[in-house]
Amino acid sequence: MKYQAFLFALLFCISPFITHSQISYKKFGDGIKFQAADSTGLIKMSARIQNLLVVKSDLDGTDPITNAMVRRARLKFDGFAYSTRITYKIELGLSNRDISNSRDASLVGGSPKIILDAVVKYEFVKGHTLWFGQTKLPGNRERVISSQKLQFVDRSLVNSNFNIDRDFGLQLHHKFKLGNSILKFAESISLGEGRNNIKTNNGGFDYTGRTEFLPFGEFTNKGDYFSSDLAREESIKASLGFTFDFNHKAIRQGGQLGSILTDTNGAYYQSDLTSFMGDIYIKYKGFSFLTEATYRESSLGNLISPDGLAYNQGFGLSTQAGYLLKSDYEMAIRYSRISPIKGMSAASVNYQDQYTFGISKYIMAHNLKFQTDLTYHQDLGNTFVSNYLMFRFQTELSF
């Protein structure tokens, strides 16, 4: 009932704007645009759903486990207000996976975490933009690419363990031209505790810096921020990115993500988490290649809380490549590895490998597609304790 009331209130608030605006819907996937009659504002509204089927089994195929769900269901609003130099983005998550708050109820007041993005951006000088609000931090490439625009059904094992996700704070973004090359910088200061935090800041702040170098110029249609070479680049395009992140006095396993670590008295542990992330992205005539490496360590070292939790730290490596056929089918492969730091990670965390093969059919690029992949997972502890096969099928639809 809460969500119906929220959506009704949202539509009620924008209805006067819609009544006196120009409405356009040029093509499927572009969203519905409401342009103010006096050109002082623009709202673009879009929605998307991902429906997912997952089947997991032991290597011998016995005791398969089947699950099906609405993986993501989201509403997005973006546009400008007053001036095209002042833009905004609002994204709401409606699926259970998006709004679950069981791990951090004490930080979000026990409420569903419906807000993904709520950020205002001001380009105060051409090529230099200030962001304020809640949105993705300038982290690893795979994370900042939208979940709508992935090459596989979902992101890699490395991303799920070491990404820095969303947070509330200030960001500065810059872009410079160096001849035919492009250099991008982003800096961020945020709370360090993840999205939708309504409590007093529990520790320090999170400091993030990212650099990207595009030696051969811009990708077509911002192709460095969507997976697969759907633009079929006529000349080779490449981007080299590096991120440094320092989360001071983090209370959650991954800083912005994971469960909160507490002692026997219920007090929060506080650790300084230091992360390094590097990535290389290449596209050329339907071929795409992405590799990422990550490293994170905790200042509390081998700490394990009384309830068996530890900070996520160690090494991660993920490499994937794909080729888009003229029929708009794509075949892709990915290898991912997680390597905990010896003597600094929870004893229960093992080395993990994943090998994934995927096939996608793009009907209207990433706005309407069918994706399937098969993953072999290897859990490399003292013994091979948890090997399995996982098959996934997913539909993506975005208007």
HELIX and SHEET records of a PDB file:
HELIX    1   1 LYS A    2  THR A   19  1                                  18    
HELIX    2   2 ASN A   96  ILE A   99  1                                   4    
HELIX    3   3 ALA A  105  VAL A  108  1                                   4    
HELIX    4   4 ARG A  141  VAL A  144  1                                   4    
HELIX    5   5 SER A  147  LYS A  149  5                                   3    
HELIX    6   6 LEU A  157  PHE A  162  1                                   6    
HELIX    7   7 THR A  220  TYR A  225  5                                   6    
HELIX    8   8 ALA A  365  ASN A  367  5                                   3    
SHEET    1   A18 SER A  21  SER A  24  0                                        
SHEET    2   A18 ILE A  32  ALA A  36 -1                                        
SHEET    3   A18 GLY A  41  SER A  57 -1                                        
SHEET    4   A18 ILE A  65  ALA A  81 -1                                        
SHEET    5   A18 ILE A  86  GLY A  93 -1                                        
SHEET    6   A18 ILE A 115  VAL A 125 -1                                        
SHEET    7   A18 HIS A 128  LYS A 136 -1                                        
SHEET    8   A18 ARG A 166  LEU A 178 -1                                        
SHEET    9   A18 SER A 181  SER A 190 -1                                        
SHEET   10   A18 ASP A 206  LEU A 214 -1                                        
SHEET   11   A18 LYS A 237  ALA A 250 -1                                        
SHEET   12   A18 SER A 271  TYR A 284 -1                                        
SHEET   13   A18 PHE A 287  SER A 298 -1                                        
SHEET   14   A18 GLY A 314  LEU A 324 -1                                        
SHEET   15   A18 TYR A 329  SER A 339 -1                                        
SHEET   16   A18 TYR A 351  MET A 364 -1                                        
SHEET   17   A18 LEU A 368  LEU A 380 -1                                        
SHEET   18   A18 TYR A 388  SER A 398 -1                                        
END                                                                             
